[in-house]
Amino acid sequence: MMLHSVQSSYSARWIAGLAAALVIGLTAPAVAQRATDTTLARVLVLGTGGTIAGQASARAGNAYDSGKVSSANLVAAIPGIENLAQISAEQISSIGSQDMNDKVWFDLVKRIRAAIDNKEVDGVVITHGTDTMEETAFFLQNVLDTDIPVVLVGSMRPSTAIGADGPANLYEAMRVASAPESRGRGVLVVLNDTVHAARWVQKTNTTSVETFRSPDAGPVGYVDTGSLRFLQPAVPAKGAKLKLPDAPPLPRVDIIYSHANMDAAEIEDAVKRGAKGIVLAGVGDGNSSKGAIDALAAAAKQGVVVVRSSRVGSGFVNRNVEVEDDKLGFAVALDLNPQKARVLLQLLIANGVTESSAVQQAFAR
């Protein structure tokens, strides 16, 4: 009961603080400086929208509209957050993450790189919707070459909800981004007192605040309002990061979902519509019907890059078990789920990596 009372009190203060911030105006200044202690780490908050920035809607009791509150106002409403870092906030977009797109990804990379090159920041926090957060995190992991902490954070309840989880999540993301021990750990995702690595994390529940998990690896750390605990030392990244084209979009890669009684129609249609790559969200160990596998083999012969992943949600997809990958010219996603396999394949194709063995080497890295 004590914990419940504390959480209820904190949520009440958050809602009151948010209301006060919104009185100032929903359109916040582009930059909101919060701390004056120059000994604190400098953290840039980049807002993209999402549930964490959502407001209640009259459609239903639990309905809301994403991306209605600016990142500056979200920060301004959290008591004590100014004691963690020198904070500046900017808005990159104001969308639900179901609408996340290449342009926003490129804009994020451009702003983060500029902040790093100009030595503006010691850490970055990105407020983001949870639906595609794992894809944005994995994209950034593959293109950003930096040891400063880049932390994605969101919430499962909108900012105006009773028991909103956004304030605690954002506070804890700020703690992670401003901590020296977070350096060199790649892109991180923070929700529900837990820190996850971009490669492993995925959303696993439609509505629970415990939705983010790393089924094949587990979290890399835990955080609360008073402490941050990583479970292992930082491991230096290996290999060069992938380059981005000068402008979006990335090459088209389609995900084809495997199911019982599947034919070749979806695969053939993807090829006709100009897909440069296809990721199979296969049954079991990345398998599919004979008709679908034959269609994928035909696509590979036409120069379409084919990667087998799995719809299962955890586990590794292995080469040459039931499917003759070497013979058919396929790569396998190993530990990557279909949505992350798609992101990596887009980047590989954009970098001219299309031969199946080279694609497989990249997935193994």
C-alpha positions in Angstrom: 0.0 0.0 0.0 2.9 2.4 0.7 4.2 1.9 -2.9 0.8 2.4 -4.3 0.4 5.6 -2.3 3.7 7.0 -3.5 3.0 6.2 -7.1 -0.5 7.8 -6.8 1.1 10.9 -5.3 3.7 11.1 -8.0 1.1 10.7 -10.7 -1.0 13.4 -9.1 2.1 15.7 -9.1 2.8 14.8 -12.7 -0.7 15.6 -13.9 -0.7 18.9 -11.9 2.7 19.8 -13.3 1.7 18.9 -16.8 -1.4 21.0 -16.5 0.7 23.9 -15.3 3.0 23.4 -18.2 0.1 23.3 -20.7 -1.2 26.6 -19.3 2.0 28.2 -20.7 0.9 26.8 -24.1 0.9 23.5 -26.0 3.4 25.0 -28.5 6.6 25.0 -26.3 9.7 26.9 -27.2 12.1 24.9 -29.4 14.6 24.7 -26.6 13.8 24.7 -22.9 16.8 25.0 -20.7 16.1 23.6 -17.2 19.3 23.4 -15.2 21.8 26.0 -14.2 24.4 23.8 -12.6 27.1 23.6 -15.2 28.7 20.6 -13.5 25.7 18.4 -14.6 25.7 16.4 -17.8 24.1 18.1 -20.8 21.2 16.0 -22.2 19.3 16.8 -25.4 15.7 15.6 -25.4 14.3 15.0 -28.9 10.5 14.6 -29.1 8.9 12.5 -31.8 5.4 12.1 -30.3 3.8 8.9 -29.2 1.6 7.9 -26.2 4.0 9.5 -23.8 2.9 12.8 -25.4 -0.7 11.8 -25.7 -3.8 13.5 -24.5 -7.2 11.9 -23.5 -9.9 11.6 -26.2 -13.7 11.4 -25.8 -13.8 8.4 -28.1 -13.7 5.9 -25.2 -12.8 5.8 -21.6 -9.2 4.8 -22.4 -8.9 6.6 -25.7 -6.2 9.1 -26.5 -4.5 11.0 -29.3 -0.7 10.6 -29.7 1.8 13.3 -29.9 -0.2 16.3 -28.6 2.2 17.4 -25.8 5.7 18.8 -26.6 8.8 17.2 -25.2 9.6 20.5 -23.5 6.3 20.5 -21.6 6.8 16.8 -20.7 10.1 17.7 -19.2 8.8 20.8 -17.5 6.1 18.8 -15.7 8.5 16.4 -13.9 9.5 17.5 -10.4 13.3 17.3 -9.7 14.3 16.3 -13.2 16.4 19.5 -13.5 18.7 18.1 -10.8 19.8 15.3 -13.1 21.1 17.2 -16.0 21.3 20.4 -18.0 18.3 19.7 -20.2 17.4 21.1 -23.6 14.3 19.9 -25.6 13.5 20.1 -29.2 10.6 18.6 -31.3 11.5 16.5 -34.3 7.9 15.3 -35.0 4.6 14.9 -33.3 3.3 11.6 -34.5 2.2 8.2 -33.2 4.9 5.8 -33.8 2.7 3.7 -36.1 3.4 6.6 -38.5 7.2 6.5 -37.9 9.0 6.9 -41.2 12.4 7.3 -42.9 12.3 11.1 -42.9 11.9 11.2 -39.1 14.7 8.7 -38.8 17.0 10.7 -41.0 16.1 13.9 -39.1 17.0 12.2 -35.8 20.3 11.1 -37.1 21.1 14.5 -38.5 20.3 16.3 -35.2 22.1 13.8 -33.0 25.2 13.9 -35.2 25.2 17.7 -35.2 24.9 17.7 -31.4 27.8 15.3 -31.1 30.0 17.0 -33.7 29.4 20.4 -32.0 30.1 18.9 -28.6 26.7 20.1 -27.4 25.7 17.1 -25.4 26.8 14.3 -23.1 23.6 12.3 -23.7 20.5 12.1 -25.8 16.9 11.1 -24.8 14.3 10.4 -27.5 10.6 10.4 -26.6 8.9 7.9 -28.8 5.8 5.8 -29.2 6.1 2.2 -28.2 4.7 0.5 -31.3 7.8 1.0 -33.4 10.3 2.0 -30.7 12.4 -1.1 -31.2 12.8 -0.4 -34.9 13.9 3.2 -34.4 16.3 2.1 -31.7 17.8 -0.7 -33.9 18.1 1.7 -36.8 20.0 4.2 -34.7 22.2 1.5 -33.3 23.3 0.6 -36.8 24.1 4.1 -38.1 25.3 6.2 -35.1 29.0 6.0 -34.4 29.3 7.4 -30.9 29.9 6.3 -27.3 27.5 8.9 -25.8 24.3 7.4 -24.4 21.3 7.5 -26.8 18.2 6.5 -24.9 14.7 5.9 -26.2 11.8 6.3 -23.8 8.0 6.1 -24.1 5.0 5.1 -22.1 2.0 2.8 -22.3 -0.4 5.3 -20.9 -1.0 8.9 -22.2 0.3 11.9 -20.3 -3.2 12.8 -19.0 -4.1 9.4 -17.7 -4.5 8.5 -14.0 -1.4 6.5 -13.2 0.5 7.7 -16.2 3.8 5.8 -16.5 5.5 8.5 -18.7 6.9 10.7 -16.0 8.8 8.0 -14.2 10.0 6.5 -17.5 11.2 9.9 -18.7 12.9 10.7 -15.4 14.7 7.3 -15.4 15.7 7.8 -19.1 17.3 11.1 -18.1 19.1 9.3 -15.3 20.5 6.8 -17.7 21.4 9.3 -20.4 23.3 11.5 -18.0 25.2 8.7 -16.3 28.9 8.2 -17.2 28.5 4.5 -16.8 26.0 4.5 -19.7 28.7 5.5 -22.2 29.8 2.9 -24.8 26.6 0.8 -24.5 25.0 1.6 -27.8 21.4 2.7 -28.1 19.3 1.9 -25.1 15.5 1.6 -24.4 14.2 2.5 -20.9 10.7 1.8 -19.7 9.2 0.4 -16.5 12.5 0.6 -14.4 14.3 -1.6 -17.0 17.1 -0.9 -19.4 17.3 -2.9 -22.7 19.8 -3.0 -25.6 18.5 -2.0 -29.0 19.3 -5.3 -30.7 17.4 -7.5 -28.3 14.4 -5.5 -27.0 10.9 -5.9 -28.4 7.4 -5.0 -27.5 5.6 -8.1 -26.2 2.2 -6.9 -24.9 -0.5 -4.7 -26.4 -1.2 -2.6 -23.2 0.9 -3.7 -20.2 3.4 -1.4 -18.7 5.8 -4.4 -18.7 5.5 -4.7 -22.4 9.3 -4.3 -23.3 11.4 -7.4 -22.9 14.5 -8.9 -24.4 13.4 -12.6 -24.7 16.7 -14.0 -26.0 19.1 -11.9 -23.8 17.3 -10.2 -20.9 17.7 -6.6 -19.8 21.1 -5.0 -19.6 20.3 -3.0 -16.5 17.7 -1.6 -14.0 17.0 1.9 -13.1 14.7 3.8 -10.7 14.5 7.3 -9.3 17.4 6.6 -7.0 19.8 4.2 -8.7 21.1 2.8 -12.0 22.5 -0.7 -12.1 24.0 -2.3 -15.2 24.4 -6.0 -15.2 27.7 -6.2 -17.1 30.5 -3.9 -18.2 30.2 -1.9 -21.5 31.5 -3.8 -24.5 33.1 -1.8 -27.3 31.2 -1.9 -30.6 32.8 -3.9 -33.4 32.8 -3.1 -37.0 32.0 0.1 -39.0 28.5 1.6 -38.8 26.3 1.6 -41.9 26.1 4.7 -44.0 22.9 6.5 -44.8 21.9 7.7 -48.3 22.0 11.5 -48.7 18.2 11.6 -48.3 15.3 9.3 -47.6 13.7 6.9 -48.5 15.6 3.7 -47.7 15.2 0.9 -50.2 11.9 -0.9 -50.1 11.9 -4.1 -48.1 8.6 -6.0 -47.5 7.8 -8.4 -44.6 5.7 -11.4 -45.7 3.9 -13.1 -42.9 3.7 -16.9 -43.2 0.6 -18.9 -42.3 -1.2 -22.1 -42.9 -2.5 -22.7 -46.5 -0.1 -20.1 -47.8 0.5 -19.6 -51.5 2.9 -17.5 -53.6 0.6 -14.5 -54.2 2.0 -12.1 -51.6 5.6 -12.8 -52.5 5.0 -12.4 -56.2 3.0 -9.2 -55.5 5.9 -7.7 -53.5 8.3 -8.4 -56.3 5.9 -6.7 -58.8 5.7 -3.7 -56.5 9.4 -3.2 -56.6 10.6 -4.7 -53.3 14.4 -4.8 -53.2 14.3 -7.2 -50.3 11.9 -9.6 -48.7 11.9 -10.7 -45.0 9.9 -13.8 -44.4 8.1 -13.8 -41.0 8.2 -17.6 -41.1 6.5 -20.2 -39.0 8.7 -22.0 -36.5 12.4 -21.8 -37.5 11.6 -19.3 -40.3 9.9 -21.8 -42.5 6.9 -21.6 -44.9 4.9 -23.5 -47.4 6.5 -25.1 -50.5 4.7 -22.6 -52.7 6.0 -19.6 -50.6 9.6 -21.0 -50.5 9.6 -21.6 -54.3 8.4 -18.0 -54.8 11.1 -16.7 -52.6 13.7 -18.7 -54.5 12.4 -17.2 -57.8 12.6 -13.7 -56.3 16.2 -14.3 -55.2 17.1 -15.3 -58.7 15.7 -12.0 -59.9 18.0 -10.1 -57.5 15.6 -9.6 -54.6 17.5 -10.1 -51.3 15.6 -12.8 -49.2 16.0 -13.1 -45.4 14.2 -15.7 -43.3 13.1 -14.6 -39.9 10.3 -16.0 -37.6 6.9 -14.9 -36.4 7.4 -16.8 -33.1 8.9 -13.9 -31.0 12.0 -15.5 -29.6 14.7 -17.9 -30.5 17.2 -18.1 -33.4 16.6 -18.9 -37.0 19.2 -21.4 -38.2 20.6 -22.0 -41.7 20.0 -25.1 -43.8 17.8 -27.0 -41.3 14.5 -27.5 -43.2 15.3 -24.9 -45.9 18.3 -25.2 -48.2 19.5 -21.7 -47.7 22.9 -22.2 -49.5 21.2 -23.6 -52.5 18.3 -21.1 -52.7 20.4 -18.0 -52.0 18.7 -17.0 -48.7 20.1 -15.4 -45.6 18.7 -16.0 -42.1 17.9 -13.4 -39.5 19.4 -15.3 -36.5 18.1 -13.5 -33.4 16.5 -10.6 -35.2 12.7 -10.5 -35.4 11.1 -9.6 -38.8 10.8 -5.9 -38.1 14.4 -5.5 -37.1 15.6 -7.8 -39.9 13.8 -5.5 -42.3 15.6 -2.4 -40.9 19.0 -4.0 -41.2 18.3 -5.3 -44.7 17.2 -1.8 -45.8 20.5 -0.4 -44.6 22.5 -3.2 -46.2 20.9 -2.7 -49.6 21.4 1.0 -49.3 25.1 0.3 -48.7 25.3 -2.0 -51.7 25.4 -5.2 -49.7 23.1 -7.6 -51.6 25.0 -10.9 -52.1 23.5 -13.5 -49.8 26.7 -14.5 -48.0 27.7 -10.9 -47.4 24.2 -10.2 -46.0 24.5 -13.3 -43.8 27.9 -12.0 -42.4 26.3 -8.7 -41.6 23.4 -10.3 -39.7 25.9 -12.4 -37.7 27.8 -9.2 -36.7 
